[in-house]
């Protein structure tokens, strides 16, 4: 009988000890799982900025300056105060890109982010690329590398070329902004190709 009471007492004591040891809190950073709050250093409405370059370093003149990009958006939020600097365009972004010959390519999207340090622009939602000669590309997300004049995506796209009267559907592609080099990763549907007599 005495042994039975001791066994019950030891079981209860062990149970309470396990309860208290298992309930100890060793979590030191309470709230660390919450993402940090980011505040824009500035907000601009009806935003338009023109990027240009001058060939003559003696002075800026209309004859020597060349417009590279015109960027427009209803709202721009500036996060240049962060370590990885960027600008956010939550209500859409339109880019007019001009090549060396002055031909304009228009790139639009419902949402955009411009990463200042890398020169990369991320466009999302109803993204379109219209070239000066009527070519059109449509996709849900697109990256534009301003420094290399390069556009790429891993999403599904539709490419319309009025010169060849072709429409190409695919998934994933990279292309020069002037569409002279086009690399589609996967293509679907029918495509008309011209053959050389050679």
MOFEN-V769880 format. One record per residue. N is the residue number from 0. OMEGA is omega in whole degrees, 0 to 359 (NA if undefined). BURIAL is # if it has 24 or more other ideal C-beta (glycine too) atoms within 12 Angstrom, else .. Layout:
n=N omega=OMEGA burial=BURIAL
n=N omega=OMEGA burial=BURIAL
//
This chain:
n=0 omega=180 burial=.
n=1 omega=180 burial=.
n=2 omega=180 burial=.
n=3 omega=179 burial=.
n=4 omega=178 burial=.
n=5 omega=179 burial=.
n=6 omega=179 burial=.
n=7 omega=179 burial=.
n=8 omega=179 burial=.
n=9 omega=179 burial=.
n=10 omega=179 burial=.
n=11 omega=180 burial=.
n=12 omega=178 burial=.
n=13 omega=178 burial=.
n=14 omega=178 burial=.
n=15 omega=179 burial=.
n=16 omega=178 burial=.
n=17 omega=179 burial=.
n=18 omega=181 burial=.
n=19 omega=179 burial=.
n=20 omega=182 burial=.
n=21 omega=181 burial=.
n=22 omega=181 burial=.
n=23 omega=183 burial=.
n=24 omega=177 burial=.
n=25 omega=180 burial=.
n=26 omega=187 burial=.
n=27 omega=186 burial=.
n=28 omega=179 burial=.
n=29 omega=180 burial=.
n=30 omega=181 burial=.
n=31 omega=181 burial=.
n=32 omega=179 burial=.
n=33 omega=180 burial=.
n=34 omega=181 burial=.
n=35 omega=178 burial=.
n=36 omega=179 burial=.
n=37 omega=178 burial=.
n=38 omega=179 burial=.
n=39 omega=177 burial=.
n=40 omega=177 burial=.
n=41 omega=177 burial=.
n=42 omega=179 burial=.
n=43 omega=177 burial=.
n=44 omega=184 burial=.
n=45 omega=188 burial=.
n=46 omega=173 burial=#
n=47 omega=177 burial=.
n=48 omega=180 burial=.
n=49 omega=175 burial=.
n=50 omega=180 burial=.
n=51 omega=176 burial=.
n=52 omega=177 burial=.
n=53 omega=178 burial=.
n=54 omega=181 burial=.
n=55 omega=183 burial=.
n=56 omega=181 burial=.
n=57 omega=180 burial=.
n=58 omega=179 burial=.
n=59 omega=181 burial=.
n=60 omega=181 burial=.
n=61 omega=181 burial=.
n=62 omega=184 burial=.
n=63 omega=181 burial=.
n=64 omega=178 burial=.
n=65 omega=179 burial=.
n=66 omega=178 burial=.
n=67 omega=185 burial=#
n=68 omega=169 burial=#
n=69 omega=184 burial=.
n=70 omega=181 burial=#
n=71 omega=177 burial=#
n=72 omega=175 burial=#
n=73 omega=181 burial=.
n=74 omega=175 burial=.
n=75 omega=176 burial=#
n=76 omega=186 burial=#
n=77 omega=177 burial=#
n=78 omega=179 burial=#
n=79 omega=180 burial=.
n=80 omega=181 burial=.
n=81 omega=178 burial=.
n=82 omega=176 burial=.
n=83 omega=190 burial=.
n=84 omega=175 burial=.
n=85 omega=174 burial=#
n=86 omega=183 burial=#
n=87 omega=179 burial=#
n=88 omega=188 burial=#
n=89 omega=183 burial=.
n=90 omega=177 burial=.
n=91 omega=182 burial=#
n=92 omega=175 burial=#
n=93 omega=181 burial=#
n=94 omega=171 burial=#
n=95 omega=182 burial=#
n=96 omega=181 burial=#
n=97 omega=178 burial=#
n=98 omega=182 burial=.
n=99 omega=181 burial=.
n=100 omega=180 burial=.
n=101 omega=178 burial=.
n=102 omega=185 burial=.
n=103 omega=171 burial=.
n=104 omega=182 burial=#
n=105 omega=179 burial=#
n=106 omega=181 burial=#
n=107 omega=176 burial=#
n=108 omega=180 burial=#
n=109 omega=182 burial=.
n=110 omega=180 burial=#
n=111 omega=172 burial=#
n=112 omega=175 burial=#
n=113 omega=178 burial=#
n=114 omega=189 burial=.
n=115 omega=186 burial=.
n=116 omega=182 burial=.
n=117 omega=182 burial=.
n=118 omega=182 burial=.
n=119 omega=178 burial=#
n=120 omega=180 burial=#
n=121 omega=179 burial=#
n=122 omega=182 burial=#
n=123 omega=175 burial=#
n=124 omega=178 burial=.
n=125 omega=181 burial=.
n=126 omega=177 burial=#
n=127 omega=174 burial=#
n=128 omega=178 burial=#
n=129 omega=177 burial=#
n=130 omega=182 burial=#
n=131 omega=181 burial=.
n=132 omega=172 burial=.
n=133 omega=178 burial=.
n=134 omega=184 burial=#
n=135 omega=173 burial=#
n=136 omega=180 burial=#
n=137 omega=179 burial=#
n=138 omega=180 burial=#
n=139 omega=177 burial=.
n=140 omega=184 burial=#
n=141 omega=173 burial=#
n=142 omega=178 burial=#
n=143 omega=177 burial=#
n=144 omega=185 burial=#
n=145 omega=184 burial=#
n=146 omega=183 burial=.
n=147 omega=183 burial=.
n=148 omega=187 burial=#
n=149 omega=180 burial=#
n=150 omega=179 burial=#
n=151 omega=178 burial=#
n=152 omega=172 burial=#
n=153 omega=182 burial=.
n=154 omega=176 burial=#
n=155 omega=181 burial=#
n=156 omega=174 burial=#
n=157 omega=183 burial=#
n=158 omega=181 burial=#
n=159 omega=179 burial=#
n=160 omega=182 burial=.
n=161 omega=178 burial=.
n=162 omega=181 burial=.
n=163 omega=185 burial=.
n=164 omega=180 burial=.
n=165 omega=173 burial=.
n=166 omega=182 burial=.
n=167 omega=172 burial=#
n=168 omega=180 burial=.
n=169 omega=178 burial=#
n=170 omega=180 burial=.
n=171 omega=177 burial=.
n=172 omega=170 burial=#
n=173 omega=190 burial=#
n=174 omega=169 burial=#
n=175 omega=184 burial=#
n=176 omega=179 burial=#
n=177 omega=178 burial=#
n=178 omega=176 burial=#
n=179 omega=173 burial=.
n=180 omega=184 burial=.
n=181 omega=179 burial=#
n=182 omega=178 burial=.
n=183 omega=182 burial=#
n=184 omega=176 burial=.
n=185 omega=178 burial=.
n=186 omega=181 burial=.
n=187 omega=174 burial=.
n=188 omega=184 burial=.
n=189 omega=180 burial=.
n=190 omega=178 burial=.
n=191 omega=180 burial=.
n=192 omega=176 burial=.
n=193 omega=177 burial=.
n=194 omega=175 burial=.
n=195 omega=179 burial=.
n=196 omega=181 burial=.
n=197 omega=NA burial=.
//
